[in-house]
């Protein structure tokens, strides 16, 4: 038997490859499915099942494409009602995979169809449980995402999650390995560990939600405390996962159209496309196409795209580092942004050479900011999450979270100059680029963010308070 975790840091997402005696199963695959197919071919295995733990909200699964290309059966747990062919398994149903068995455990709470998959080896020993968003390392799935579909409150869903954990997961063998769908950085939980696997025994000892003496009421209160509204793209991803979508091949063919500066400019005008510049923040700051928005590919790219581009069908034109265009289109498709219509051939340098209009953003070091503050009043915007700001911030700085940028705009006076920082410089450039496209021209970036600001020792910082949530 072979179990392999295929972890994608940008999404903080774990997909899984399970193989036994020439048969394989893929759990919660990403949108681009060719790597799973190639892995099975290399091992002379046939992909028999695509196991889905639930209808994902934070990414578009590759289940439909993978099933079409391999003939594998898509499996969901009880109550799921997808619009495509799938096997809706019964609670405690056993699926055979080579010499091993996979037991279906219906665990409603995060969503109503949420299901875990218990792997039992050829000797009848329970060895692993793939828990999806039911149980994370250090946390459990948030119970507020499926309220509308389930016609239940988040408290009622949390109560179902409490029951699922205590009747289906906690009674399992202590030494089994827990393989969750997400790790730290995902918006599907509050405060997950950076570890991506653990034993059930250790989780019982360390995970607040698995305390043996916890009452149902205590669980509901703790799980629902500190929840912030989910990213706006979540419902759209759920519908794509439930109803189906264009093949990734179609999306790539459409998005990988190389456009000259003239054609790129014309396409932007004709389609009202968003110009998305995916280069590094400081590279973007030195020069960019006016009106373009920067979300760097080398960061939490897909989640920020999903949180900030409100229309999932928005036409998108790409500015990318040369050779990374396919990566950008693929990573957009992972969160359902399928309407990429081309990229700038030759990247920004070609735009410059064509003599087109350009813009830039001023960036200063924390030392420069400290000198300025010693001689005059400076307006500082901290665009980190509210929980990060409450935990520790520059005294006098205003919190304007990037997550809720439309609300954050209300604290900004267009006639004032603001110095903008986040934790490390990634989010602040996103924030400034979006507002600059909306006519806010007096925003200055602080390089290195709060990390570098604090290290200078030249700023008055509030006392550290441990945050109750990382959302």
C-alpha positions in Angstrom: 0.0 0.0 0.0 1.2 3.5 -0.8 -0.1 6.8 0.6 1.2 10.1 -0.7 0.2 13.6 0.4 0.4 16.1 -2.5 0.4 19.4 -0.7 -0.1 22.8 -2.4 1.2 25.7 -0.3 -0.6 28.5 -2.1 -4.0 26.9 -1.2 -2.7 25.2 2.0 -4.4 22.2 0.5 -3.7 18.5 0.7 -4.7 16.1 -2.1 -3.9 12.4 -1.7 -2.7 9.5 -3.8 -3.5 6.0 -2.4 -2.4 2.8 -4.2 -2.7 -0.9 -3.6 -2.0 -3.8 -6.0 -2.3 -1.8 -9.2 -5.4 0.3 -8.2 -5.3 3.9 -7.1 -7.6 6.4 -5.5 -7.2 10.2 -5.6 -8.7 12.2 -2.7 -9.7 15.9 -3.3 -7.6 16.4 -6.5 -6.6 19.9 -7.7 -7.9 21.3 -11.0 -4.9 20.2 -13.1 -5.2 16.4 -13.2 -2.4 15.4 -15.4 0.1 14.9 -12.6 -2.2 12.3 -10.9 -2.6 10.5 -14.2 1.2 10.4 -14.8 1.9 9.2 -11.3 -0.5 6.3 -11.7 1.0 5.4 -15.2 4.5 5.5 -13.7 3.4 3.0 -11.1 1.4 0.8 -13.6 -1.7 1.5 -11.6 -5.3 2.3 -12.7 -7.1 5.2 -11.0 -10.3 3.5 -9.8 -11.8 6.2 -7.5 -11.9 9.9 -7.1 -12.9 10.4 -3.5 -14.4 13.8 -2.6 -14.6 14.7 1.1 -17.3 17.4 0.4 -18.2 20.2 -2.1 -15.1 22.4 -1.6 -15.6 26.1 -1.2 -12.0 27.4 -1.4 -10.9 25.7 -4.6 -12.3 23.9 -7.7 -11.5 20.2 -7.5 -10.3 18.2 -10.5 -12.8 15.4 -10.0 -14.8 15.9 -13.2 -11.8 16.1 -15.5 -10.0 13.3 -13.8 -13.0 11.0 -14.1 -13.5 11.8 -17.7 -9.9 11.2 -18.6 -9.4 8.0 -16.6 -12.9 6.4 -16.3 -12.6 6.5 -12.5 -15.7 6.7 -10.4 -16.3 9.9 -8.4 -17.4 9.2 -4.9 -19.2 11.5 -2.5 -20.7 10.7 0.9 -24.4 10.6 1.9 -26.7 13.5 1.0 -24.5 14.8 -1.8 -26.4 15.6 -5.0 -24.0 16.6 -7.8 -25.1 17.3 -11.3 -22.8 14.8 -12.9 -22.4 11.0 -12.6 -21.1 10.0 -9.2 -21.4 7.2 -6.6 -23.2 8.5 -3.5 -21.8 6.2 -0.9 -23.7 5.1 2.2 -22.4 5.7 5.7 -20.0 2.8 6.7 -20.0 1.5 3.1 -16.7 -0.2 2.2 -14.9 0.4 -1.1 -12.3 -2.1 -2.2 -9.0 -0.8 -3.6 -6.5 -3.5 -4.5 -5.8 -5.4 -1.3 -7.1 -2.7 1.0 -10.5 -1.3 2.1 -11.7 2.3 2.4 -14.6 2.8 4.8 -16.9 5.7 4.2 -17.6 7.8 7.4 -20.4 10.4 7.0 -19.3 13.3 9.2 -21.7 16.2 8.7 -21.0 19.6 10.3 -18.6 21.5 8.1 -21.1 20.7 5.3 -23.9 18.2 5.3 -22.2 15.9 2.9 -18.8 16.0 4.6 -17.3 12.6 4.6 -14.1 11.0 5.9 -12.4 8.0 4.4 -10.9 5.4 6.7 -8.2 3.2 5.2 -7.9 -0.4 6.4 -4.9 -2.4 5.3 -4.8 -6.0 4.0 -4.5 -7.3 7.6 -7.7 -5.5 8.7 -5.8 -2.8 10.6 -7.0 0.8 10.6 -4.0 2.9 9.4 -5.2 6.3 8.1 -8.2 8.6 8.0 -8.6 11.2 5.4 -10.7 13.8 7.2 -11.3 16.5 4.6 -12.4 19.7 6.4 -14.0 17.8 9.3 -10.8 17.5 11.3 -7.6 19.6 10.8 -4.4 19.4 12.6 -5.0 21.7 15.6 -8.5 22.7 14.5 -11.8 21.6 12.9 -13.7 22.9 9.9 -15.6 26.1 10.3 -19.4 25.4 10.5 -20.7 28.6 8.9 -20.1 27.9 5.1 -23.0 25.6 4.4 -25.7 27.4 6.4 -27.8 28.5 3.4 -27.7 25.1 1.6 -28.4 23.2 4.8 -31.1 25.6 6.1 -29.3 25.5 9.5 -27.6 28.0 11.7 -23.8 27.9 12.2 -24.6 26.8 15.8 -26.7 23.9 14.6 -24.0 22.8 12.1 -21.4 23.1 14.9 -23.5 20.8 17.0 -23.6 18.3 14.1 -19.8 18.6 13.8 -19.4 17.9 17.6 -21.5 14.7 17.1 -19.6 13.6 14.1 -16.2 14.0 15.8 -17.2 12.1 18.9 -19.1 9.3 17.2 -17.1 8.7 14.1 -13.5 10.0 14.5 -12.6 10.0 18.2 -13.5 6.3 18.7 -11.0 5.2 15.9 -7.6 3.6 16.8 -5.3 6.1 18.5 -2.3 5.3 16.3 -4.0 6.0 12.9 -2.6 8.9 10.9 -4.9 11.9 10.3 -4.6 13.3 6.8 -6.6 16.6 6.5 -7.6 18.6 3.4 -5.9 21.8 4.6 -3.2 23.3 6.8 -2.2 26.7 8.2 -3.2 29.5 5.9 -6.5 28.1 4.7 -9.7 30.1 5.3 -11.6 26.9 6.0 -10.6 26.9 9.7 -9.5 29.4 12.3 -6.1 28.4 13.6 -4.7 25.3 12.0 -1.2 23.9 12.7 1.6 24.2 10.2 1.9 20.4 10.4 -0.1 18.6 7.7 -0.4 15.1 9.3 -0.6 13.8 12.9 -1.7 10.8 14.9 -5.2 10.8 16.3 -3.8 10.2 19.7 -1.7 13.4 19.6 -4.7 15.4 18.3 -6.8 14.2 21.2 -4.1 15.6 23.5 -3.6 18.9 21.7 -6.6 19.9 19.6 -8.9 22.1 21.6 -11.9 20.7 19.7 -11.2 17.1 20.8 -11.1 17.6 24.5 -12.6 14.6 26.2 -14.4 16.6 28.8 -15.8 19.2 26.4 -19.6 19.6 26.4 -21.6 20.1 23.2 -22.4 23.7 24.3 -18.7 24.5 25.0 -17.7 23.1 21.6 -20.3 25.2 19.7 -19.1 28.3 21.5 -15.4 27.7 20.9 -15.8 26.7 17.3 -18.0 29.7 16.3 -16.0 32.3 18.3 -13.8 34.5 16.1 -15.3 33.5 12.7 -15.0 36.3 10.1 -17.1 36.3 6.9 -15.7 33.9 4.3 -14.1 35.1 1.1 -16.7 36.1 -1.5 -15.7 33.5 -4.1 -16.5 30.5 -1.8 -20.2 30.0 -3.0 -19.2 30.2 -6.6 -16.6 27.4 -6.1 -19.1 25.3 -4.3 -21.5 25.5 -7.3 -18.7 24.7 -9.8 -17.7 21.6 -7.7 -21.4 20.6 -7.6 -22.4 21.3 -11.1 -19.3 20.8 -13.2 -17.0 23.2 -15.2 -15.0 23.6 -18.4 -12.1 21.3 -18.8 -8.8 22.7 -17.6 -7.5 22.1 -21.2 -10.1 24.5 -22.6 -9.2 27.1 -19.9 -5.5 26.9 -20.7 -6.1 27.1 -24.5 -8.2 30.3 -24.0 -5.8 31.9 -21.5 -2.5 31.2 -23.1 -3.0 33.6 -26.0 0.1 35.7 -26.5 -0.9 39.3 -27.2 1.3 42.2 -28.5 1.1 45.4 -26.5 -1.3 46.8 -29.2 -3.5 43.7 -29.1 -3.4 43.6 -25.3 -4.4 47.3 -25.0 -7.3 46.7 -27.5 -8.5 43.6 -25.6 -8.5 45.4 -22.3 -10.6 48.2 -23.9 -13.0 46.0 -25.8 -13.7 43.5 -23.0 -13.3 45.7 -19.9 -10.9 43.0 -18.7 -9.1 43.3 -15.4 -5.3 43.6 -16.0 -3.8 41.4 -13.4 0.0 41.9 -12.9 1.4 38.8 -11.1 5.1 40.0 -10.8 6.8 40.5 -7.5 5.5 43.5 -5.5 8.7 45.6 -5.6 9.1 44.8 -9.4 5.5 46.0 -9.9 6.2 49.1 -7.9 9.0 50.2 -10.3 6.7 50.2 -13.3 3.3 48.9 -14.4 0.4 49.4 -16.8 -1.8 52.1 -15.4 -5.0 50.7 -13.8 -3.5 47.2 -13.4 -3.8 45.3 -10.1 -0.8 43.5 -8.5 -1.3 40.1 -6.9 2.1 38.4 -6.9 2.3 34.8 -8.1 4.9 34.1 -5.4 2.5 34.4 -2.4 -0.9 33.4 -1.4 -2.0 34.1 -5.0 -5.1 32.1 -5.5 -6.8 32.9 -2.2 -6.2 36.6 -2.6 -7.5 36.5 -6.2 -10.6 34.8 -4.8 -11.1 37.3 -2.0 -10.6 40.4 -4.1 -11.9 39.8 -7.6 -15.6 39.7 -6.8 -16.9 38.5 -10.2 -15.6 35.0 -10.9 -16.5 35.4 -14.6 -14.5 38.6 -14.9 -12.4 38.6 -18.1 -8.7 38.7 -17.0 -5.6 39.8 -19.0 -2.3 38.7 -17.5 1.1 40.4 -17.0 3.5 37.7 -15.8 7.2 37.0 -15.7 8.3 35.4 -18.9 7.7 31.7 -18.8 5.2 31.7 -16.0 2.1 32.4 -17.9 0.7 28.9 -17.8 1.3 28.7 -14.1 -0.7 31.9 -13.6 -3.7 30.6 -15.7 -3.6 27.3 -13.9 -3.6 28.8 -10.5 -6.4 31.1 -11.4 -8.4 28.1 -12.6 -7.8 26.4 -9.2 -10.2 28.9 -7.6 -12.6 29.1 -10.5 -11.3 32.1 -12.4 -11.6 30.5 -15.9 -12.1 33.6 -18.0 -8.4 34.5 -18.7 -8.4 35.7 -22.2 -4.6 36.3 -22.9 -1.3 37.5 -21.6 1.1 40.3 -22.5 3.8 38.9 -24.8 7.2 39.8 -23.6 5.8 40.9 -20.2 6.0 44.5 -19.0 9.3 45.1 -20.8 7.6 44.8 -24.2 5.0 47.3 -23.0 7.7 49.8 -22.2 9.5 49.3 -25.5 6.2 49.9 -27.3 6.2 53.4 -25.7 2.9 52.8 -23.9 1.9 54.8 -20.8 3.3 53.5 -17.5 2.9 54.2 -13.8 4.9 53.5 -10.6 4.4 53.4 -6.8 6.7 54.9 -4.2 8.2 52.5 -1.7 10.2 53.5 1.3 12.1 51.6 4.0 11.0 51.4 7.6 14.1 53.6 8.4 12.9 56.3 6.0 9.4 56.2 7.6 10.9 56.5 11.1 12.9 59.6 10.0 9.8 61.1 8.6 7.8 60.4 11.8 10.5 62.1 13.8 9.9 65.4 12.0 6.3 65.4 11.0 2.9 63.6 11.4 2.6 60.5 9.3 -0.6 58.6 8.6 0.0 54.9 8.7 -2.4 52.2 7.3 -1.9 48.7 8.6 -3.7 46.4 6.0 -3.2 43.1 7.9 -6.1 41.1 9.2 -7.9 42.5 12.2 -6.6 39.7 14.4 -3.0 40.5 13.4 -3.6 44.2 14.1 -5.1 43.5 17.5 -2.2 41.2 18.3 0.4 43.8 17.8 0.7 47.1 15.8 2.3 50.5 15.5 0.7 52.9 18.0 -1.4 55.3 16.0 -1.7 53.2 12.9 -5.2 52.7 11.5 -6.3 49.2 10.6 -7.6 48.9 7.0 -7.7 45.1 6.3 -7.1 44.1 2.7 -9.7 41.3 3.2 -12.4 44.0 3.3 -10.9 46.6 1.1 -14.2 48.3 0.2 -14.9 48.9 3.8 -11.3 49.9 4.5 -11.6 52.7 1.9 -13.9 54.5 4.2 -11.0 55.5 6.5 -8.9 56.9 3.7 -8.9 60.6 2.8 -7.9 61.1 -0.8 -6.2 64.4 0.1 -3.9 62.8 2.7 -0.7 60.9 2.2 -0.6 57.4 3.8 2.2 55.0 4.4 0.9 51.5 3.9 2.2 48.2 5.4 1.2 44.6 5.9 3.2 41.8 7.5 5.9 41.5 4.8 5.1 43.7 1.8 2.9 41.4 -0.3 -0.5 42.5 0.8 0.3 46.2 1.0 1.2 46.3 -2.7 -2.1 44.6 -3.6 -3.9 47.2 -1.5 -2.2 50.1 -3.0 -2.6 48.9 -6.6 -6.3 48.4 -6.2 -6.8 51.8 -4.7 -4.5 53.5 -7.2 -6.7 52.0 -10.0 -9.6 53.7 -8.2 -7.9 57.1 -8.1 -6.2 57.1 -4.7 -2.7 58.4 -5.6 -1.3 59.3 -2.2 -0.4 55.9 -0.9 3.2 55.0 -0.2 4.4 51.4 0.3 6.6 50.5 3.3 9.0 47.8 2.2 9.3 44.6 4.3 6.1 45.3 6.3 5.6 45.0 10.0 8.4 42.4 10.3 11.0 44.9 9.2 9.3 47.8 11.0 9.5 46.0 14.3 13.1 44.9 13.7 14.3 48.5 13.5 13.3 49.2 17.1 12.4 52.7 16.1 8.6 52.5 16.4 6.3 52.4 19.4 4.6 49.1 19.2 1.6 47.9 21.3 2.2 45.0 23.8 1.8 41.6 22.1 -1.6 39.9 22.7 -2.0 36.2 21.5 -4.8 36.3 18.8 -7.8 34.0 19.3 -8.2 33.5 15.6 -6.1 33.7 12.5 -9.0 34.6 10.2 
